[in-house]
Amino acid sequence: MRKSIYILMALLLAACEPQLPNSPETLVIEGWIENGAAPVVFVTSSVSTSFQEQSINDLIDHVSTTADVSITYNGVKYQLVGTITDDYFLPFYYTSNTLKGKIGGTYHLQVNWKGMHAEATTSILTPGSIDSIIVEDHPYIDTSYVVKAHITPSADIQYYRFFSMAVGKDSTFLPSYNGTFDSKLHTDDFFAVNRGRNNPILDADFYYSYGDSVRFKLATMDATAYDFWTRYDENMMFSHAALIPYASNLQTNIQGGLGYWFGYGITTYTTKIK
């Protein structure tokens, strides 16, 4: 009987052709600019949902290397140039050799690719400061360490995000796991700064090891960026639940597309795990 049920289910599934709605291809932007640094802008396009297997070549076609990308700052338009990289998950991004972010600056991004247009505006807010870092033994993992930071918030700036980079292990700053917070809730506390996750690494370790040299970056941001990173953190925390899968759409400030263009007011701090 059980065998007959399995066969019947297999026949029913084989007879069903799942119909997924086809949404139009959309620009997807992942970009940011920080005080003292050049902009970084990744341009891709959305991939239609499908039950059919898609090859790497199919997905590579959605990574832009020929987009027209520009940023307008103080009335001057800066044309961004493409560059190949091994530091990020995507192999190609757009940047500028002449434009660097300034505190208080407002930056208007425009992207044109494959007949699609998207744009967004962001500003760099006044940074806060990292006053001190403490390193503690992990309570359950003998070889791992927990890092906590105390900050002084910037006046009138409410939203913050931590990024971290283990020198020699991470090729760039990664968003710290569960690293978004509201300064009104944490001004008197030490805030845990976990390691970030690098996309290709499946067995991500969110803690640090003895001898690690770690750079921390504290970023101020606006409410839209805070909402984006808060939902990102929620997805990271809850999406692995086996019984109750969790997924939440991320906030966007891109007109004509998806993704984000954020300004960060940053300050950095380096420590040795010992």
HELIX and SHEET records of a PDB file:
HELIX    1   1 ARG A    2  ALA A   15  1                                  14    
HELIX    2   2 ILE A   56  ILE A   60  1                                   5    
HELIX    3   3 SER A  183  HIS A  186  1                                   4    
HELIX    4   4 ALA A  223  PHE A  238  1                                  16    
SHEET    1   A 6 VAL A  40  SER A  45  0                                        
SHEET    2   A 6 LEU A  27  GLU A  34 -1                                        
SHEET    3   A 6 GLY A 257  LYS A 272  1                                        
SHEET    4   A 6 SER A 213  MET A 221 -1                                        
SHEET    5   A 6 TYR A 159  ALA A 166 -1                                        
SHEET    6   A 6 LEU A 174  ASP A 182 -1                                        
SHEET    1   B 4 VAL A  76  GLN A  79  0                                        
SHEET    2   B 4 ASP A  68  TYR A  73 -1                                        
SHEET    3   B 4 THR A 106  TRP A 113 -1                                        
SHEET    4   B 4 MET A 116  SER A 123 -1                                        
SHEET    1   C 2 VAL A  81  ILE A  84  0                                        
SHEET    2   C 2 PHE A  92  THR A  95 -1                                        
SHEET    1   D 3 SER A 129  ASP A 137  0                                        
SHEET    2   D 3 SER A 144  THR A 152 -1                                        
SHEET    3   D 3 PHE A 191  ALA A 192 -1                                        
SHEET    1   E 3 SER A 129  ASP A 137  0                                        
SHEET    2   E 3 SER A 144  THR A 152 -1                                        
SHEET    3   E 3 TYR A 208  SER A 209 -1                                        
END                                                                             
